[in-house]
Amino acid sequence: MNLLAHAVLSPPNPMIFIGNFATDFISSSEINSLHLDLQVGTALHREIDRFTDSHHAVFEAKSILVGYQRFANPLVDIFFDHLLTHHWSEAEDLNTFIANTYKTIEAHRSQLPEPASNILADVVSTDWLGKYQSVSGLQLTLQRIERRLNFRTGRQVALTGSLNFLEQYRYRFESLFLELFLEFWPDLRVHVSSFPIN
């Protein structure tokens, strides 16, 4: 699951929400020094990923991305967030949900280590969640990830070409997403609701 799905699955506690949302931007060495609710959020994030990554629809979606296997996990997460925006079924409409998510981030990101807080500031200012709605927005998202990976590794990483797979196999991705969403998502929500948050 990527950022939008994690936001949807978060409980209303804003600190747990922030911990869940920001886990991928927090180093493992920083987690134990965080506020307890933030730690609960990071644990929830990992449990959601563990639960989701075991589903066969996720495995099959990854297998479509020939030549991108090394980055299949984040690519499928991003593609599924894109499809989530097109099959939105929450009580709150998508744009309102995104706006309220950004308000929560701005109100509480200062509780995170500075690098993670700065990334969340960028999430809001450049509308990461809103960009999942279009293929052109996905291209900008992948270009941002490319820059980050190129900086970290010192090697050129090209991910935007994976969008060809999304377009070419869109029906298959959509079928897998809907299988995950319709059959697995309710189980995941029940699992998340039973996650100990106290």
C-alpha positions in Angstrom: 0.0 0.0 0.0 1.2 3.5 -0.7 0.5 6.9 0.9 -3.2 7.3 0.0 -4.2 3.8 1.0 -2.3 4.2 4.3 -4.1 7.5 4.9 -7.5 5.9 4.3 -6.7 3.0 6.7 -5.4 5.2 9.5 -7.4 5.5 12.7 -8.6 9.0 13.7 -5.9 9.6 16.2 -3.8 12.2 14.4 -0.4 11.1 15.8 -1.0 7.5 14.9 -2.1 8.8 11.5 1.1 10.7 11.0 3.3 7.8 12.1 1.5 5.5 9.7 1.6 8.0 6.9 5.3 8.9 7.3 6.9 5.6 8.2 8.8 5.3 4.9 10.5 8.6 5.6 11.6 7.8 9.1 14.9 5.9 9.7 14.7 2.8 11.8 17.2 4.4 14.2 14.8 7.2 14.9 11.6 5.2 15.6 12.3 4.4 19.2 12.8 8.1 20.1 9.4 9.1 18.7 6.2 9.8 20.7 4.5 6.5 21.6 1.5 7.2 19.3 3.9 7.8 16.4 5.6 4.5 17.1 2.2 2.8 17.1 1.6 4.4 13.7 4.8 3.1 12.2 4.0 -0.4 13.6 0.5 -0.2 12.0 2.1 0.8 8.7 4.4 -2.2 8.7 1.5 -4.5 9.6 -0.6 -3.1 6.7 2.3 -3.7 4.3 2.9 -7.2 5.6 -0.8 -8.1 5.4 -1.2 -6.6 1.9 2.0 -7.9 0.4 0.9 -11.5 1.1 -2.0 -11.3 -1.2 -1.7 -13.1 -4.6 -3.1 -10.1 -6.5 -0.1 -8.0 -5.4 2.3 -10.8 -6.4 0.6 -11.0 -9.8 0.6 -7.3 -10.3 4.4 -7.2 -9.6 5.0 -10.0 -12.2 3.6 -7.8 -14.9 6.4 -5.3 -14.5 9.1 -7.1 -16.5 12.3 -5.2 -16.3 11.2 -3.3 -13.2 11.3 -6.2 -10.7 13.8 -4.4 -8.4 11.2 -1.5 -8.0 8.1 -3.6 -8.4 6.9 -3.0 -4.8 6.8 0.8 -4.9 5.5 0.8 -8.5 2.6 -1.5 -7.7 1.8 0.5 -4.6 1.7 3.7 -6.6 -0.4 2.2 -9.4 -2.9 0.9 -6.9 -3.1 4.3 -5.2 -3.9 5.7 -8.7 -6.6 3.1 -9.1 -7.9 3.8 -5.6 -8.6 7.4 -6.7 -10.7 6.0 -9.6 -12.7 3.6 -7.4 -13.1 5.9 -4.4 -15.9 4.7 -2.1 -15.2 6.6 1.2 -18.0 8.7 2.7 -15.8 11.8 2.3 -15.2 12.8 -1.3 -11.6 12.4 -2.5 -10.6 16.0 -2.7 -12.0 16.8 0.7 -10.2 13.7 2.2 -6.9 14.9 0.7 -7.4 18.5 2.0 -8.1 17.2 5.5 -5.1 14.8 5.3 -2.9 17.8 4.5 -4.4 19.8 7.4 -3.5 16.9 9.8 0.0 16.7 8.3 0.6 20.5 8.8 -0.7 20.4 12.3 1.5 17.5 13.5 4.5 17.0 11.2 6.7 19.0 13.6 6.5 15.9 15.9 8.6 14.0 13.4 12.4 14.1 12.9 13.3 17.0 10.7 14.0 15.1 7.4 10.6 13.3 7.6 8.9 16.6 8.5 10.5 18.3 5.5 9.3 15.5 3.2 5.7 15.9 4.5 5.9 19.6 3.9 6.7 18.8 0.3 3.8 16.2 0.2 1.5 19.1 1.0 3.1 21.9 -1.0 3.4 19.8 -4.2 0.1 17.8 -3.7 1.5 14.3 -3.8 -1.9 12.7 -3.1 -3.7 14.7 -5.7 -1.2 13.7 -8.4 -2.2 10.0 -8.1 -5.4 10.8 -10.0 -3.9 11.2 -13.4 -1.2 9.4 -15.5 0.6 12.8 -15.9 0.6 13.1 -12.2 2.0 9.6 -11.8 4.8 10.6 -14.2 5.7 13.5 -12.0 5.6 11.2 -9.0 8.0 8.7 -10.6 10.3 11.4 -11.7 10.5 12.6 -8.1 11.4 9.1 -7.0 13.9 8.8 -9.8 15.7 11.9 -8.5 15.7 10.6 -5.0 17.1 7.2 -6.0 19.7 8.8 -8.3 20.9 11.0 -5.5 21.0 8.1 -3.0 22.7 5.6 -5.3 24.7 7.7 -7.6 23.3 5.7 -10.5 20.6 6.6 -13.0 17.3 5.0 -12.3 14.5 5.2 -14.8 11.0 4.4 -13.6 8.7 6.5 -15.8 8.9 3.8 -18.5 6.9 1.5 -16.2 3.8 3.7 -17.0 3.8 1.9 -20.4 2.9 -1.3 -18.5 0.1 0.5 -16.6 -1.3 1.7 -19.9 -0.8 -1.5 -21.8 -2.1 -3.8 -19.1 -4.5 -1.3 -17.5 -7.4 -3.8 -17.6 -5.3 -6.4 -15.9 -4.0 -4.0 -13.2 -7.6 -2.8 -12.7 -8.9 -6.4 -12.4 -6.2 -7.2 -9.8 -6.8 -4.0 -7.9 -10.6 -4.6 -7.8 -10.0 -8.1 -6.6 -7.8 -6.7 -3.9 -10.2 -3.9 -3.2 -13.5 -5.8 -3.2 -12.4 -9.1 -1.6 -9.3 -8.2 0.5 -9.8 -4.6 1.5 -12.7 -5.4 3.8 -10.6 -8.0 5.6 -7.7 -5.5 5.8 -10.0 -2.9 7.4 -11.1 -5.4 9.9 -7.5 -6.4 10.6 -6.5 -2.8 11.0 -9.5 -2.1 13.3 -8.3 -4.9 15.6 -4.7 -3.6 15.7 -3.8 -2.5 19.2 -3.5 1.2 19.3 -3.3 1.8 23.1 
